[in-house]
Amino acid sequence: MEPAQYDGETATTAPTFVFVHGLTSNSFYWAPVVRELALLGHRSLAVDLPGHGLDASIPLTYQTQDLAAFAASPSPMSAITVQDNVAHVVEVVQRVRRYGPVILVGHSLGGITIGLVGNAIPDAIHRLVYLSAFCPSTPAAPSAMALSQTPEAMKDVPLPDTEHSLFLGMEQVSRGLIRFNLRSPDPLALEDFRRTNMPEATLEQTLTVINFGMQPEDGAQTSFADALVDADTWGRIPHSYIRLTRDNVISPALATKMIDDADRLTPDNPFDVHDLAAGHVSVVLQAHELAAILDRLV
């Protein structure tokens, strides 16, 4: 791999961490991690994928809790493709790398985007970091959705409560959308979300993360897109996996499968693996511990 070229007047040897969020999340989710990295002397930037953060669509029907109208309404999110996400992150990486190396971090569904960015611009990335993130590397499971249907995905994780859930249903997905009622007053639905996504968190912590770091809808296309990492491009980039041992969304067994599959694809460049005792979404509540792991990857 050719060495990356940086702006001679402004470049430093210090890397910049670039964070890519997961499904229905946004750049605000990363605020605690950005803070902890700053306290360790690191630069970082949290990306909002198209239609996220302050560009999110929050319909009035959702705000007023007219859920029937919200569920029936169209959304610009349905048109957003994984290629849109990749193009956005490629542009960010290319701008940031003028100032030094880039460590690209993806959480959850963000792993799909960072893997394809690695395929596209391997020489621009110093390291890829998968934080309990999807990494498809075999034709048998080429997408996030396919990986989530493997036997490992449900190993030792609680079954969801289909009667009490923040998820608004599969009919949304067929229209290219994934929607949640994050303002639900149903305590059983909130408990189902906490148990699945944030098992070590309190209800109060769960509500805080939901309200600051998530949004009620996202496009469905990225979840179903074929997103195989390529041995000749992605496989040249050093890559790390942070496996969350209390994760009930991407189970430790599924994370291990993805690590092992990718290592078979690139045996001369295996994953560098780290474990953290955290849940899928509540890992952000352990920002200090997460930042310490990232600090060691520099």
VOBA-1610 file (N, C-alpha, C; in pm, whole numbers, padded with zeros to 5 digits, always signed):
BEGIN
Met+00084-00119+00000Met+00000+00000+00000Met+00088+00124+00000Glu+00059+00219-00090Glu+00137+00342-00096Glu+00107+00428+00027Pro+00208+00500+00077Pro+00183+00587+00191Pro+00086+00698+00155Ala+00001+00733+00250Ala-00095+00841+00226Ala-00022+00974+00214Gln-00076+01062+00130Gln-00018+01194+00110Gln-00100+01296+00188Tyr-00031+01379+00266Tyr-00098+01478+00349Tyr-00052+01618+00310Asp-00128+01717+00350Asp-00092+01856+00328Asp+00035+01888+00407Gly+00141+01930+00339Gly+00271+01947+00404Gly+00273+02051+00513Glu+00186+02153+00506Glu+00190+02261+00605Glu+00109+02229+00728Thr+00009+02144+00715Thr-00083+02121+00826Thr-00083+01979+00878Ala-00017+01887+00810Ala-00024+01747+00850Ala+00052+01722+00980Thr+00001+01628+01058Thr+00069+01581+01177Thr+00072+01429+01171Thr+00149+01368+01260Thr+00149+01222+01267Thr+00032+01170+01350Ala-00039+01261+01419Ala-00152+01219+01502Ala-00273+01188+01414Pro-00339+01076+01437Pro-00457+01042+01357Pro-00580+01119+01402Thr-00678+01122+01316Thr-00812+01170+01349Thr-00907+01052+01346Phe-00984+01035+01452Phe-01088+00932+01454Phe-01212+00987+01385Val-01265+00912+01289Val-01390+00949+01221Val-01493+00842+01254Phe-01603+00884+01316Phe-01704+00790+01366Phe-01826+00787+01274Val-01874+00664+01245Val-01993+00643+01162Val-02096+00569+01248His-02210+00630+01263His-02314+00576+01351His-02389+00460+01286Gly-02475+00397+01366Gly-02555+00286+01319Gly-02698+00326+01286Leu-02785+00227+01278Leu-02925+00246+01239Leu-02996+00342+01332Thr-03072+00436+01275Thr-03152+00537+01345Thr-03072+00615+01448Ser-02943+00625+01429Ser-02860+00701+01522Ser-02810+00827+01451Asn-02716+00897+01513Asn-02665+01022+01457Asn-02534+01059+01524Ser-02476+01170+01484Ser-02346+01211+01537Ser-02352+01245+01685Phe-02469+01286+01734Phe-02480+01323+01875Phe-02449+01205+01967Tyr-02477+01085+01918Tyr-02452+00964+01997Tyr-02307+00956+02043Trp-02215+01007+01961Trp-02073+00991+01988Trp-02016+01097+02083Ala-02098+01193+02127Ala-02045+01305+02207Ala-01963+01260+02328Pro-02007+01161+02406Pro-01924+01120+02521Pro-01789+01062+02480Val-01785+00991+02368Val-01659+00931+02322Val-01565+01040+02269Val-01620+01135+02195Val-01540+01248+02145Val-01479+01324+02263Arg-01557+01344+02368Arg-01507+01412+02489Arg-01391+01335+02550Glu-01408+01204+02569Glu-01303+01125+02633Glu-01177+01119+02547Leu-01193+01113+02416Leu-01075+01113+02329Leu-01004+01248+02334Ala-01080+01356+02342Ala-01019+01488+02353Ala-00937+01499+02481Leu-00986+01441+02589Leu-00912+01443+02715Leu-00784+01361+02707Leu-00778+01269+02610Leu-00656+01192+02587Leu-00568+01256+02479Gly-00611+01371+02428Gly-00531+01443+02330Gly-00558+01408+02185His-00672+01343+02157His-00701+01298+02021His-00807+01385+01952Arg-00788+01402+01822Arg-00890+01467+01739Arg-00990+01363+01694Ser-01115+01406+01681Ser-01217+01314+01629Ser-01329+01393+01566Leu-01402+01325+01480Leu-01512+01385+01406Leu-01622+01280+01394Ala-01744+01317+01431Ala-01857+01225+01420Ala-01942+01265+01300Val-01964+01170+01212Val-02036+01193+01086Val-02185+01174+01107Asp-02265+01258+01042Asp-02407+01229+01023Asp-02425+01176+00881Leu-02470+01053+00867Leu-02501+01001+00734Leu-02620+01077+00676Pro-02641+01072+00545Pro-02752+01146+00484Pro-02885+01118+00554Gly-02957+01227+00584Gly-03086+01214+00650Gly-03079+01196+00800His-02964+01220+00858His-02945+01200+01002His-02904+01330+01071Gly-02908+01328+01204Gly-02871+01447+01279Gly-02968+01560+01251Leu-02915+01680+01228Leu-03002+01795+01202Leu-03067+01789+01065Asp-03027+01693+00981Asp-03094+01671+00852Asp-03203+01565+00860Ala-03232+01518+00980Ala-03331+01411+00996Ala-03471+01462+00966Ser-03555+01371+00923Ser-03697+01399+00902Ser-03774+01357+01027Ile-03829+01454+01098Ile-03911+01425+01217Ile-04051+01477+01187Pro-04140+01394+01135Pro-04273+01441+01095Pro-04355+01491+01214Leu-04441+01588+01187Leu-04530+01638+01292Leu-04619+01527+01344Thr-04655+01432+01257Thr-04739+01321+01303Thr-04669+01237+01408Tyr-04536+01229+01399Tyr-04462+01159+01504Tyr-04458+01242+01631Gln-04434+01371+01616Gln-04426+01459+01732Gln-04556+01458+01811Thr-04670+01455+01741Thr-04800+01455+01807Thr-04848+01315+01842Gln-04768+01215+01807Gln-04799+01075+01835Gln-04925+01027+01764Asp-04947+01078+01643Asp-05049+01022+01555Asp-04981+00909+01478Leu-04968+00794+01544Leu-04885+00686+01492Leu-04942+00624+01365Ala-05073+00623+01349Ala-05132+00569+01226Ala-05090+00654+01107Ala-05096+00787+01123Ala-05057+00875+01014Ala-04906+00870+00991Phe-04830+00862+01098Phe-04685+00851+01086Phe-04646+00724+01011Ala-04709+00613+01047Ala-04676+00485+00983Ala-04715+00484+00835Ala-04820+00557+00800Ala-04867+00556+00661Ala-04794+00655+00572Ser-04721+00747+00632Ser-04662+00855+00553Ser-04534+00811+00483Pro-04506+00871+00367Pro-04377+00845+00300Pro-04265+00920+00371Ser-04142+00891+00330Ser-04027+00961+00389Ser-03915+00965+00287Pro-03840+01076+00283Pro-03724+01081+00194Pro-03617+00979+00231Met-03622+00927+00353Met-03523+00829+00396Met-03529+00702+00311Ser-03644+00670+00254Ser-03659+00545+00178Ser-03574+00544+00052Ala-03535+00663+00004Ala-03457+00671-00120Ala-03307+00666-00096Ile-03263+00673+00029Ile-03120+00678+00058Ile-03060+00537+00045Thr-02954+00526-00031Thr-02889+00397-00056Thr-02758+00388+00020Val-02704+00267+00025Val-02574+00250+00088Val-02468+00325+00009Gln-02486+00338-00121Gln-02390+00414-00202Gln-02389+00561-00162Asp-02507+00614-00125Asp-02513+00753-00076Asp-02431+00767+00052Asn-02446+00670+00141Asn-02370+00674+00267Asn-02221+00665+00241Val-02182+00574+00152Val-02041+00555+00123Val-01981+00681+00062Ala-02052+00740-00034Ala-02001+00861-00099Ala-01981+00973+00002His-02074+00984+00097His-02064+01088+00199His-01941+01067+00288Val-01919+00944+00331Val-01805+00917+00419Val-01673+00927+00343Val-01671+00883+00218Val-01550+00898+00137Val-01509+01045+00130Glu-01606+01133+00108Glu-01575+01276+00101Glu-01519+01326+00233Val-01578+01283+00344Val-01529+01325+00475Val-01387+01276+00497Val-01362+01150+00469Val-01228+01093+00490Val-01125+01166+00404Gln-01159+01193+00279Gln-01064+01261+00191Gln-01032+01401+00240Arg-01128+01468+00299Arg-01102+01602+00353Arg-01018+01594+00481Val-01051+01500+00568Val-00981+01489+00696Val-00837+01444+00678Arg-00811+01356+00581Arg-00677+01298+00568Arg-00573+01399+00522Arg-00614+01517+00481Arg-00517+01623+00450Arg-00434+01658+00573Tyr-00489+01630+00691Tyr-00424+01671+00815Tyr-00355+01556+00888Gly-00358+01437+00831Gly-00292+01324+00894Gly-00372+01196+00877Pro-00329+01086+00939Pro-00395+00956+00923Pro-00539+00957+00975Val-00621+00874+00915Val-00761+00861+00953Val-00786+00721+01007Ile-00844+00714+01128Ile-00894+00589+01183Ile-01046+00594+01173Leu-01103+00506+01091Leu-01246+00508+01062Leu-01317+00404+01148Val-01411+00452+01230Val-01480+00368+01328Val-01627+00358+01290Gly-01679+00235+01281Gly-01820+00215+01253Gly-01887+00134+01362His-02006+00176+01402His-02084+00105+01504His-02205+00041+01439Ser-02230-00086+01470Ser-02352-00154+01429Ser-02365-00153+01277Leu-02475-00096+01223Leu-02493-00093+01078Leu-02389-00004+01011Gly-02324+00083+01088Gly-02216+00164+01032Gly-02101+00080+00980Gly-02091-00045+01023Gly-01989-00134+00972Gly-02004-00160+00823Ile-02129-00161+00774Ile-02151-00180+00631Ile-02088-00066+00553Thr-02110+00056+00599Thr-02057+00173+00529Thr-01905+00176+00535Ile-01846+00153+00652Ile-01700+00166+00659Ile-01630+00056+00579Gly-01692-00062+00571Gly-01633-00169+00491Gly-01628-00132+00344Leu-01736-00073+00294Leu-01740-00034+00154Leu-01651+00087+00127Val-01636+00174+00226Val-01540+00284+00213Val-01399+00226+00204Gly-01371+00124+00284Gly-01241+00057+00277Gly-01217-00006+00141Asn-01322-00064+00082Asn-01310-00117-00055Asn-01274-00007-00154Ala-01332+00111-00134Ala-01321+00219-00233Ala-01190+00296-00223Ile-01145+00326-00099Ile-01027+00413-00084Ile-00931+00355+00022Pro-00879+00236-00002Pro-00797+00172+00102Pro-00673+00254+00140Asp-00615+00326+00046Asp-00492+00399+00076Asp-00516+00524+00161Ala-00643+00561+00178Ala-00676+00681+00255Ala-00702+00652+00402Ile-00702+00525+00440Ile-00744+00488+00576Ile-00629+00420+00649His-00600+00472+00766His-00491+00418+00848His-00534+00289+00919Arg-00658+00286+00966Arg-00712+00168+01035Arg-00864+00175+01031Leu-00927+00058+01018Leu-01072+00043+01034Leu-01101-00018+01170Val-01202+00035+01239Val-01242-00019+01369Val-01390-00051+01365Tyr-01423-00177+01390Tyr-01561-00222+01396Tyr-01602-00231+01543Leu-01693-00142+01583Leu-01745-00144+01719Leu-01877-00221+01718Ser-01870-00349+01749Ser-01987-00437+01741Ser-02066-00405+01614Ala-01996-00416+01501Ala-02051-00371+01374Ala-02053-00485+01273Phe-02142-00473+01176Phe-02155-00574+01072Phe-02036-00569+00977Cys-01982-00689+00947Cys-01871-00700+00853Cys-01895-00823+00765Pro-01971-00811+00657Pro-01996-00926+00570Pro-01874-00958+00484Ser-01832-01083+00486Ser-01713-01121+00409Ser-01730-01253+00335Thr-01849-01315+00342Thr-01872-01442+00273Thr-01997-01433+00186Pro-01997-01496+00067Pro-02116-01494-00018Pro-02239-01554+00049Ala-02219-01638+00148Ala-02333-01698+00218Ala-02410-01596+00301Ala-02344-01490+00343Ala-02408-01385+00424Ala-02351-01250+00383Pro-02397-01197+00268Pro-02333-01079+00212Pro-02387-00946+00261Ser-02484-00948+00352Ser-02548-00824+00398Ser-02569-00829+00548Ala-02602-00714+00603Ala-02634-00709+00747Ala-02756-00796+00778Met-02856-00790+00691Met-02976-00869+00716Met-02945-01018+00710Ala-02863-01060+00614Ala-02827-01202+00605Ala-02749-01246+00728Leu-02658-01163+00775Leu-02582-01197+00896Leu-02673-01207+01017Ser-02774-01122+01024Ser-02865-01123+01140Ser-02956-01245+01141Gln-02957-01321+01032Gln-03040-01442+01025Gln-02958-01570+01040Thr-02830-01558+01067Thr-02747-01676+01089Thr-02775-01734+01228Pro-02744-01862+01251Pro-02769-01920+01384Pro-02695-01846+01495Glu-02578-01794+01465Glu-02499-01725+01568Glu-02567-01597+01616Ala-02651-01538+01531Ala-02711-01409+01566Ala-02802-01417+01688Met-02868-01531+01707Met-02962-01544+01820Met-02906-01629+01932Lys-02778-01661+01928Lys-02720-01744+02032Lys-02707-01667+02163Asp-02773-01717+02265Asp-02764-01662+02401Asp-02815-01519+02412Val-02912-01481+02327Val-02972-01349+02340Val-03121-01365+02368Pro-03183-01271+02442Pro-03325-01285+02472Pro-03411-01261+02350Leu-03523-01332+02342Leu-03617-01311+02233Leu-03687-01177+02251Pro-03712-01104+02143Pro-03781-00976+02155Pro-03927-00996+02195Asp-03982-00896+02261Asp-04123-00896+02298Asp-04201-00836+02181Thr-04258-00920+02097Thr-04325-00871+01977Thr-04456-00799+02008Glu-04514-00823+02125Glu-04638-00757+02164Glu-04613-00616+02218His-04494-00595+02271His-04459-00465+02331His-04322-00426+02278Ser-04321-00343+02174Ser-04196-00309+02108Ser-04201-00165+02058Leu-04085-00100+02055Leu-04076+00032+01994Leu-04075+00023+01842Phe-04042-00093+01788Phe-04038-00115+01643Phe-04180-00111+01588Leu-04202-00036+01480Leu-04336-00016+01428Leu-04377-00113+01318Gly-04296-00217+01294Gly-04346-00325+01210Gly-04278-00343+01077Met-04291-00465+01022Met-04223-00503+00900Met-04285-00438+00776Glu-04411-00397+00782Glu-04472-00334+00665Glu-04394-00208+00627Gln-04340-00140+00727Gln-04256-00023+00700Gln-04135-00061+00616Val-04074-00174+00650Val-03950-00216+00584Val-03975-00242+00436Ser-04091-00297+00403Ser-04122-00324+00262Ser-04133-00195+00182Arg-04155-00082+00250Arg-04159+00047+00181Arg-04024+00120+00191Gly-03921+00048+00233Gly-03788+00106+00238Gly-03758+00184+00362Leu-03836+00163+00468Leu-03820+00240+00591Leu-03812+00148+00712Ile-03742+00194+00813Ile-03742+00129+00944Ile-03781+00236+01044Arg-03889+00212+01117Arg-03943+00315+01206Arg-03963+00261+01347Phe-03939+00351+01442Phe-03957+00321+01583Phe-04036+00434+01648Asn-04113+00399+01748Asn-04177+00503+01830Asn-04094+00523+01956Leu-03995+00608+01947Leu-03905+00631+02059Leu-03971+00709+02171Arg-04090+00764+02145Arg-04164+00839+02247Arg-04273+00753+02311Ser-04269+00625+02291Ser-04373+00536+02343Ser-04385+00548+02496Pro-04510+00553+02545Pro-04530+00551+02690Pro-04542+00411+02748Asp-04532+00309+02662Asp-04552+00171+02705Asp-04429+00124+02784Pro-04441+00102+02913Pro-04324+00062+02992Pro-04267-00073+02950Leu-04352-00162+02900Leu-04303-00293+02858Leu-04222-00282+02728Ala-04263-00193+02639Ala-04186-00171+02516Ala-04052-00106+02547Leu-04051-00012+02639Leu-03926+00052+02679Leu-03833-00049+02747Glu-03892-00137+02827Glu-03811-00239+02893Glu-03755-00338+02791Asp-03833-00371+02688Asp-03784-00460+02583Asp-03664-00396+02512Phe-03672-00267+02483Phe-03560-00198+02419Phe-03439-00197+02512Arg-03461-00164+02640Arg-03350-00159+02735Arg-03283-00295+02746Arg-03361-00399+02761Arg-03308-00533+02780Arg-03228-00579+02658Thr-03274-00542+02540Thr-03207-00584+02417Thr-03084-00499+02387Asn-03098-00369+02400Asn-02995-00277+02355Asn-02904-00223+02465Met-02954-00217+02587Met-02880-00150+02695Met-02896-00227+02826Pro-02858-00355+02831Pro-02892-00438+02946Pro-02831-00392+03078Glu-02719-00319+03073Glu-02658-00273+03198Glu-02703-00134+03238Ala-02794-00074+03160Ala-02838+00063+03184Ala-02967+00066+03266Thr-02992+00180+03329Thr-03120+00204+03395Thr-03219+00254+03291Leu-03346+00258+03328Leu-03447+00314+03239Leu-03417+00461+03211Glu-03374+00533+03314Glu-03344+00675+03296Glu-03230+00695+03196Gln-03127+00614+03205Gln-03017+00622+03109Gln-03063+00585+02969Thr-03150+00485+02960Thr-03203+00443+02831Thr-03279+00557+02764Leu-03364+00626+02840Leu-03442+00736+02785Leu-03352+00850+02739Thr-03246+00875+02813Thr-03154+00982+02774Thr-03086+00950+02642Val-03037+00828+02626Val-02970+00790+02501Val-03069+00791+02385Ile-03190+00741+02407Ile-03291+00740+02301Ile-03320+00882+02253Asn-03334+00974+02347Asn-03376+01109+02311Asn-03264+01195+02255Phe-03140+01166+02289Phe-03029+01247+02239Phe-02956+01182+02122Gly-02952+01051+02116Gly-02867+00984+02019Gly-02937+00903+01915Met-03071+00910+01909Met-03145+00829+01812Met-03253+00913+01745Gln-03305+00863+01634Gln-03415+00927+01563Gln-03514+00820+01520Pro-03640+00859+01494Pro-03746+00757+01482Pro-03751+00681+01351Glu-03675+00722+01249Glu-03682+00647+01124Glu-03548+00647+01053Asp-03533+00547+00966Asp-03414+00534+00884Asp-03453+00461+00757Gly-03367+00470+00657Gly-03389+00392+00537Gly-03353+00247+00560Ala-03418+00158+00484Ala-03395+00014+00501Ala-03294-00042+00401Gln-03256+00037+00300Gln-03176-00021+00192Gln-03039-00069+00239Thr-02975+00003+00328Thr-02841-00036+00372Thr-02842-00172+00442Ser-02949-00202+00514Ser-02956-00329+00585Ser-02958-00449+00492Phe-03010-00430+00370Phe-03026-00541+00275Phe-02921-00540+00165Ala-02839-00437+00159Ala-02744-00423+00049Ala-02632-00527+00058Asp-02594-00581-00057Asp-02474-00664-00064Asp-02354-00575-00035Ala-02274-00613+00062Ala-02167-00524+00108Ala-02043-00603+00145Leu-02006-00699+00062Leu-01890-00783+00092Leu-01763-00700+00090Val-01680-00719+00193Val-01549-00655+00192Val-01459-00731+00095Asp-01365-00658+00036Asp-01281-00713-00070Asp-01140-00739-00017Ala-01089-00858-00041Ala-00956-00895+00011Ala-00846-00807-00045Asp-00859-00762-00169Asp-00752-00689-00235Asp-00748-00541-00198Thr-00857-00489-00143Thr-00862-00347-00106Thr-00882-00334+00044Trp-01002-00363+00090Trp-01030-00363+00234Trp-00926-00446+00309Gly-00890-00560+00250Gly-00800-00654+00317Gly-00660-00602+00337Arg-00624-00491+00275Arg-00491-00431+00295Arg-00488-00336+00414Ile-00603-00299+00467Ile-00609-00200+00574Ile-00603-00271+00710Pro-00518-00227+00802Pro-00526-00283+00938Pro-00667-00264+00993His-00722-00367+01058His-00858-00356+01108His-00870-00420+01245Ser-00949-00355+01328Ser-00973-00399+01466Ser-01122-00423+01486Tyr-01152-00516+01577Tyr-01291-00542+01613Tyr-01304-00528+01764Ile-01400-00445+01809Ile-01432-00433+01951Ile-01561-00510+01973Arg-01548-00626+02035Arg-01661-00716+02059Arg-01722-00680+02194Leu-01853-00660+02196Leu-01923-00624+02319Leu-01984-00750+02380Thr-01938-00786+02497Thr-01973-00916+02554Thr-02113-00920+02614Arg-02182-00803+02626Arg-02319-00802+02676Arg-02417-00760+02565Asp-02374-00774+02442Asp-02452-00729+02327Asp-02561-00830+02293Asn-02686-00784+02290Asn-02799-00868+02250Asn-02852-00833+02112Val-02782-00745+02040Val-02819-00712+01902Val-02723-00780+01806Ile-02594-00751+01817Ile-02491-00829+01750Ile-02427-00914+01859Ser-02473-01036+01870Ser-02430-01121+01981Ser-02280-01146+01975Pro-02217-01175+02088Pro-02075-01212+02084Pro-02047-01327+01987Ala-02142-01421+01976Ala-02123-01533+01883Ala-02122-01484+01739Leu-02211-01391+01705Leu-02212-01337+01569Leu-02087-01254+01543Ala-02046-01175+01641Ala-01923-01098+01624Ala-01805-01191+01598Thr-01797-01300+01673Thr-01689-01396+01655Thr-01693-01460+01518Lys-01814-01494+01471Lys-01829-01550+01335Lys-01775-01452+01231Met-01811-01325+01244Met-01767-01226+01145Met-01615-01208+01150Ile-01560-01209+01269Ile-01414-01200+01284Ile-01346-01319+01217Asp-01395-01440+01246Asp-01334-01562+01191Asp-01348-01567+01039Asp-01466-01528+00987Asp-01487-01529+00843Asp-01391-01432+00774Ala-01378-01312+00830Ala-01289-01213+00770Ala-01144-01256+00778Asp-01107-01321+00888Asp-00968-01368+00901Asp-00935-01476+00797Arg-01035-01556+00760Arg-01011-01654+00653Arg-00995-01585+00518Leu-01063-01471+00502Leu-01051-01396+00377Leu-00913-01331+00366Thr-00861-01281+00478Thr-00732-01212+00477Thr-00643-01269+00588Pro-00596-01394+00571Pro-00520-01459+00679Pro-00391-01386+00715Asp-00336-01309+00624Asp-00213-01236+00655Asp-00240-01101+00721Asn-00368-01067+00736Asn-00406-00940+00800Asn-00532-00964+00883Pro-00520-01039+00992Pro-00637-01072+01072Pro-00685-00954+01156Phe-00808-00965+01205Phe-00861-00867+01298Phe-00778-00863+01426Asp-00756-00743+01475Asp-00704-00719+01609Asp-00827-00705+01698Val-00846-00794+01795Val-00973-00806+01866Val-00960-00758+02010His-01062-00682+02054His-01071-00632+02191His-01212-00659+02242Asp-01224-00690+02370Asp-01354-00714+02431Asp-01385-00604+02532Leu-01514-00568+02537Leu-01562-00470+02633Leu-01697-00519+02686Ala-01713-00521+02817Ala-01837-00571+02878Ala-01942-00462+02873Ala-02008-00452+02757Ala-02109-00348+02737Ala-02217-00401+02645Gly-02334-00335+02649Gly-02442-00365+02558Gly-02428-00290+02427His-02514-00322+02332His-02499-00272+02196His-02507-00119+02189Val-02610-00062+02248Val-02626+00084+02247Val-02563+00147+02370Ser-02569+00077+02482Ser-02519+00135+02607Ser-02367+00139+02615Val-02296+00091+02512Val-02151+00105+02511Val-02111+00252+02525Val-02197+00342+02477Val-02163+00485+02486Val-02157+00532+02632Leu-02221+00459+02721Leu-02214+00493+02863Leu-02080+00453+02923Gln-02003+00376+02848Gln-01867+00339+02890Gln-01766+00409+02798Ala-01790+00537+02776Ala-01705+00613+02684Ala-01561+00616+02730His-01537+00622+02859His-01399+00626+02910His-01325+00497+02874Glu-01392+00384+02896Glu-01329+00255+02865Glu-01312+00237+02715Leu-01411+00280+02638Leu-01401+00269+02492Leu-01288+00356+02440Ala-01278+00478+02490Ala-01171+00568+02445Ala-01033+00510+02478Ala-01023+00441+02590Ala-00894+00380+02628Ala-00854+00274+02526Ile-00951+00194+02477Ile-00920+00095+02374Ile-00877+00165+02245Leu-00952+00266+02205Leu-00918+00338+02081Leu-00780+00404+02093Asp-00749+00455+02209Asp-00619+00518+02232Asp-00504+00420+02205Arg-00527+00294+02239Arg-00422+00193+02219Arg-00405+00156+02073Leu-00499+00195+01988Leu-00491+00159+01846Leu-00414+00261+01763Val-00377+00369+01825Val-00305+00476+01753Val-00163+00432+01722
//
